[in-house]
């Protein structure tokens, strides 16, 4: 690391937090370990601050962008983002930030103009689906480099953005011993009042239309017990967010699943809840890269995943997971039941998946991101060694 390392600002709306934010904080921690000066820039109060503190990252609190709480805010340009210019510009100067690394559309909209004004290098980590938006496109034009979480995600960007985009899959550092996993399974079942031998099908992510959590209700309706007579329950872990997946509530009611499909909201530590599951479903559409699935694979929990997304780049169907057409419900039911009924298949698949995810370790990811920083800022390796 150079004698004068880069100072990187990671901005967040503190009260909006999801898998993408979790992945970005893993990166921030790894960059901090590598010797970069990392500053977490938190607008308002909320979970992003708590998670950053758990990782021992230095945080800077900025005024909230809205009085409207978290997921009640629409994800679009708002005047508050423009009015935040002065505070953001001041923070860049006071903290001497070399790089602003945004991880969601709200922060891209908010920090692009201040970064441009202050001469800081803007890096846009693209973890979203592209939709025509003047404010997002303006931010992408300011960005010196764009990092997409999958080729699927990159290919949906305009060609002029693709030209400065690098694909980097999210980093993962989760691990759990066999003993820890067994203990987690017992704790979660006891906490929820489920039978000790219950088979659990889990989904992880906010309950929005695109995530299609309601597929879990369809699968549970079709499957009541495993071949060895274990009762089957479902866990839909995540927050209610707009646009709501109203089908989830409707199907729970119409199928009479109130006692079998449980909705505990956000869960922490997530590794305990994922480890408690026998299989994780990810039926989303337009999914750039679902962190929850890779977390499951890191914890050796088999997953059934939609083909409409970036995960198909990391999953070998039938070996490291099962891929299903998001709209072919019979396939989802069959794949889930196959995993629940065949312990050898589940174990073999989970071990193979773990080997794939182990290549996404945070240290290697941070090294590749650091190379992007050096190119974008003009800090070459030679410059770094001479510093």
C-alpha positions in Angstrom: 0.0 0.0 0.0 1.2 3.5 -0.8 2.5 5.9 1.9 -0.5 8.1 1.1 -3.3 5.6 0.4 -6.5 6.6 -1.3 -9.4 7.8 0.9 -12.6 6.2 -0.2 -16.1 7.3 0.8 -19.0 4.8 0.7 -22.3 6.7 1.0 -25.6 5.2 2.2 -29.1 6.2 3.1 -28.8 4.7 6.6 -32.4 3.5 6.8 -32.4 1.6 3.5 -30.5 -1.7 3.7 -30.4 -4.8 1.6 -28.1 -7.5 0.2 -26.3 -5.0 -2.1 -25.5 -2.8 0.9 -24.3 -5.8 2.9 -22.0 -6.8 0.0 -20.6 -3.3 -0.3 -19.8 -3.2 3.4 -17.9 -6.5 3.1 -15.9 -4.8 0.3 -15.3 -1.7 2.4 -14.0 -3.8 5.3 -11.6 -5.7 3.0 -10.3 -2.4 1.5 -9.8 -1.1 5.0 -7.8 -4.2 5.9 -5.7 -3.6 2.7 -4.7 -0.2 4.0 -7.2 2.2 2.2 -8.8 4.9 4.3 -12.5 4.0 4.4 -15.2 6.4 5.4 -18.8 5.3 5.7 -21.0 8.3 4.8 -24.4 7.7 6.4 -27.4 10.0 5.6 -29.6 9.8 8.7 -29.9 7.0 11.2 -30.5 3.3 10.5 -29.2 -0.1 9.9 -26.4 0.9 7.6 -24.7 2.6 10.5 -25.2 -0.4 12.8 -23.8 -2.8 10.3 -20.8 -0.6 9.6 -20.1 -0.2 13.3 -20.2 -4.0 13.7 -17.4 -4.2 11.1 -15.4 -1.6 12.8 -15.6 0.9 10.0 -15.3 4.6 10.6 -18.6 6.4 10.0 -19.5 10.0 9.3 -23.1 11.0 9.9 -24.8 13.4 7.4 -28.3 14.9 7.5 -31.1 12.6 6.4 -32.4 13.0 2.9 -36.1 12.6 3.9 -38.4 12.4 6.9 -40.2 9.6 5.1 -38.9 6.3 6.5 -36.8 3.8 4.5 -38.8 1.7 2.1 -41.8 4.1 2.1 -39.7 6.4 -0.2 -39.9 5.8 -3.9 -36.6 5.0 -5.6 -36.5 7.9 -7.9 -35.0 11.4 -8.2 -36.1 13.7 -5.4 -35.3 17.3 -4.7 -33.8 16.4 -1.4 -30.9 14.7 -3.3 -30.2 18.0 -5.1 -30.5 20.0 -1.8 -27.9 17.7 -0.2 -25.2 19.0 -2.6 -23.7 21.4 -0.1 -23.3 18.9 2.7 -21.9 16.2 0.4 -19.5 18.7 -1.3 -18.3 19.8 2.2 -17.8 16.2 3.3 -15.6 15.5 0.3 -13.4 18.5 1.1 -13.2 18.0 4.9 -12.5 14.3 4.7 -10.2 14.7 1.6 -12.0 12.0 -0.2 -10.3 10.7 -3.4 -13.0 8.4 -4.4 -16.8 8.3 -3.9 -18.0 4.7 -4.3 -21.8 4.5 -4.7 -23.7 1.3 -4.4 -27.3 2.2 -5.2 -29.3 4.5 -7.4 -30.2 7.0 -4.6 -26.6 7.6 -3.7 -25.5 7.8 -7.4 -28.1 10.5 -7.9 -27.1 12.3 -4.7 -23.3 12.2 -5.0 -22.5 12.5 -8.7 -22.7 16.3 -8.8 -20.7 16.9 -5.5 -18.0 14.5 -6.7 -17.8 16.3 -10.1 -17.7 19.7 -8.4 -15.0 18.6 -5.9 -12.8 16.7 -8.5 -13.3 13.4 -6.6 -13.4 10.2 -8.7 -16.9 8.7 -8.8 -17.2 4.9 -9.0 -20.7 3.5 -9.6 -21.1 0.0 -8.4 -24.0 -1.2 -10.5 -26.2 -3.5 -8.5 -29.5 -2.6 -10.1 -31.6 -3.1 -13.2 -31.3 -0.3 -15.8 -34.4 1.7 -16.6 -34.4 4.9 -18.6 -33.8 7.8 -16.1 -32.1 11.2 -16.8 -30.8 11.4 -13.2 -29.3 7.9 -13.3 -27.8 8.4 -16.7 -26.3 11.7 -15.5 -24.7 10.0 -12.6 -23.3 7.2 -14.9 -21.8 9.9 -17.2 -20.0 11.4 -14.3 -18.7 8.0 -13.1 -15.1 7.3 -14.2 -15.7 3.6 -13.9 -18.7 1.3 -13.4 -18.6 -2.1 -11.7 -21.4 -4.5 -12.6 -22.2 -7.5 -10.3 -22.8 -9.8 -13.3 -22.6 -10.0 -17.1 -26.4 -10.2 -17.0 -26.5 -6.8 -15.3 -23.8 -5.2 -17.5 -25.5 -6.3 -20.8 -28.6 -4.3 -19.8 -26.7 -1.0 -19.6 -26.4 1.4 -22.5 -23.4 0.6 -24.8 -21.6 3.8 -23.7 -21.8 2.7 -20.1 -20.7 -0.9 -20.9 -17.5 0.5 -22.4 -16.3 1.6 -18.9 -17.9 -1.3 -17.0 -16.1 -4.2 -15.3 -17.9 -7.2 -14.0 -17.0 -8.2 -10.5 -19.2 -10.7 -8.5 -20.0 -9.8 -4.9 -17.5 -10.9 -2.2 -18.4 -13.4 0.5 -16.7 -14.3 3.8 -19.4 -16.3 5.5 -18.5 -19.7 7.1 -20.2 -21.8 9.7 -18.9 -25.0 11.4 -21.1 -28.1 11.3 -21.7 -27.7 15.0 -22.6 -24.1 14.6 -25.0 -24.9 11.8 -26.7 -27.7 13.8 -27.1 -25.3 16.8 -28.6 -22.6 14.5 -31.1 -25.1 13.1 -32.2 -26.0 16.6 -32.3 -22.4 17.8 -34.4 -21.1 14.9 -36.9 -23.9 15.2 -37.3 -23.4 18.9 -37.6 -19.6 18.5 -40.4 -20.1 16.0 -42.1 -22.9 17.8 -41.5 -25.4 15.0 -41.0 -29.1 15.4 -37.4 -30.1 15.8 -37.5 -32.2 12.7 -39.3 -29.6 10.5 -38.0 -29.1 7.0 -37.7 -25.4 6.2 -37.8 -23.7 2.8 -36.5 -20.2 3.0 -36.6 -17.0 1.0 -34.4 -14.0 1.8 -35.1 -10.5 0.4 -37.6 -7.7 0.6 -41.1 -8.6 -0.4 -41.4 -6.7 -3.6 -43.0 -7.7 -6.9 -39.8 -8.5 -8.7 -38.6 -10.9 -5.9 -41.8 -13.0 -6.4 -41.7 -14.4 -2.8 -45.3 -15.6 -3.4 -43.8 -18.6 -5.2 -42.9 -19.9 -1.7 -46.6 -20.0 -0.9 -47.3 -22.0 -4.0 -44.6 -24.5 -3.2 -45.7 -24.9 0.4 -49.3 -25.4 -0.8 -48.1 -28.3 -2.9 -45.7 -29.8 -0.4 -46.9 -30.6 3.2 -44.3 -33.2 4.2 -41.2 -34.9 3.0 -40.9 -38.6 2.0 -39.8 -39.4 5.6 -42.8 -37.6 7.0 -41.1 -34.4 8.2 -43.5 -31.5 8.2 -42.6 -28.7 5.8 -42.6 -25.0 6.8 -41.6 -21.8 5.0 -39.6 -18.7 6.1 -40.1 -15.5 4.1 -37.3 -13.3 5.6 -37.3 -9.7 4.6 -39.1 -6.4 4.9 -42.3 -5.1 3.4 -41.3 -2.7 0.6 -42.8 -1.0 -2.4 -43.9 -2.2 -4.8 -45.3 -4.8 -2.5 -45.7 -8.5 -3.6 -49.4 -8.5 -2.7 -49.7 -12.0 -4.1 -47.8 -13.3 -1.1 -50.4 -12.1 1.4 -53.3 -13.2 -0.9 -51.9 -16.7 -1.3 -51.1 -17.2 2.3 -54.7 -16.4 3.1 -56.3 -18.4 0.3 -54.1 -21.5 0.9 -54.5 -21.3 4.7 -50.7 -21.0 5.3 -50.8 -18.6 8.2 -49.2 -21.2 10.5 -46.8 -22.7 8.0 -45.4 -19.7 6.2 -43.7 -17.4 8.7 -42.6 -13.9 8.0 -40.0 -12.8 10.7 -39.0 -9.6 8.8 -35.3 -8.7 8.7 -33.3 -11.4 10.5 -29.8 -11.2 12.1 -27.4 -12.8 12.1 -28.5 -13.9 8.7 -26.1 -16.9 8.7 -28.1 -18.5 11.5 -31.4 -18.2 9.6 -30.0 -19.4 6.3 -28.3 -22.3 8.0 -31.6 -23.3 9.6 -33.1 -23.9 6.1 -33.0 -27.1 4.2 -33.3 -25.3 0.9 -33.3 -21.6 -0.2 -35.5 -20.4 -3.1 -34.8 -17.4 -5.2 -37.6 -17.0 -7.7 -37.0 -13.4 -8.6 -37.0 -12.0 -12.1 -34.5 -9.4 -13.4 -32.1 -10.3 -10.6 -28.6 -8.8 -11.1 -27.1 -11.1 -8.5 -28.9 -12.4 -5.4 -26.6 -12.2 -2.4 -28.8 -14.5 -0.3 -28.2 -17.4 -2.7 -24.5 -17.0 -2.6 -24.7 -16.7 1.2 -26.6 -20.0 1.3 -24.1 -21.7 -0.9 -21.2 -20.4 1.3 -23.1 -22.0 4.2 -23.6 -25.2 2.3 -27.4 -24.9 2.0 -28.7 -26.0 -1.5 -30.6 -23.4 -3.6 -33.2 -23.4 -6.3 -32.7 -20.3 -8.4 -34.5 -18.4 -11.2 -32.8 -18.4 -14.7 -33.7 -14.7 -15.1 -30.6 -13.2 -13.5 -26.9 -13.1 -13.0 -26.8 -16.2 -10.8 -27.0 -18.5 -13.8 -23.4 -17.4 -14.4 -22.2 -19.0 -11.2 -24.5 -22.0 -10.9 -24.1 -25.2 -12.8 -27.6 -26.7 -13.0 -27.9 -29.9 -11.1 -24.4 -29.7 -9.7 -24.1 -26.5 -7.6 -27.8 -25.7 -7.6 -30.9 -26.1 -9.6 -32.1 -23.5 -12.1 -35.8 -23.1 -12.9 -37.8 -21.0 -15.3 -39.3 -18.4 -12.9 -42.8 -19.0 -14.2 -42.7 -22.8 -14.3 -44.2 -23.6 -10.9 -44.1 -27.4 -11.5 -40.3 -27.1 -11.8 -40.0 -25.2 -8.6 -42.1 -27.8 -6.7 -40.2 -30.7 -8.2 -36.7 -29.2 -7.6 -37.6 -28.3 -4.0 -39.0 -31.8 -3.3 -36.0 -33.5 -4.9 -33.6 -31.6 -2.5 -35.8 -32.3 0.6 -36.1 -36.0 -0.2 -32.6 -36.8 -1.3 -30.1 -36.0 1.4 -27.1 -37.2 -0.6 -28.1 -34.9 -3.5 -28.5 -32.0 -1.2 -25.2 -32.5 0.5 -23.2 -33.1 -2.7 -24.8 -30.0 -4.3 -24.1 -27.9 -1.3 -20.4 -28.9 -1.0 -19.9 -28.2 -4.7 -21.5 -24.8 -4.4 -19.3 -23.9 -1.5 -16.2 -24.5 -3.6 -17.5 -22.0 -6.2 -18.3 -19.3 -3.7 -15.0 -19.8 -1.9 -13.3 -18.2 -4.9 -15.2 -14.9 -4.2 -13.3 -14.2 -1.0 -13.2 -10.5 0.1 -9.4 -10.1 -0.1 -9.2 -11.0 -3.8 -12.3 -8.9 -4.6 -10.7 -5.9 -2.8 -7.5 -6.3 -4.8 -9.4 -6.2 -8.1 -11.4 -3.1 -7.0 -8.2 -1.4 -5.9 -6.9 -1.8 -9.4 -10.0 -0.1 -10.8 -9.5 2.8 -8.3 -5.9 3.2 -9.4 -6.8 3.3 -13.1 -9.7 5.6 -12.6 -7.7 8.1 -10.4 -4.5 7.8 -12.4 -2.7 6.3 -9.5 -0.7 3.7 -11.4 1.3 1.0 -9.6 4.5 2.9 -10.4 3.0 6.1 -8.9 1.9 4.1 -5.8 5.4 2.7 -5.3 7.0 6.1 -5.6 4.6 7.7 -3.1 
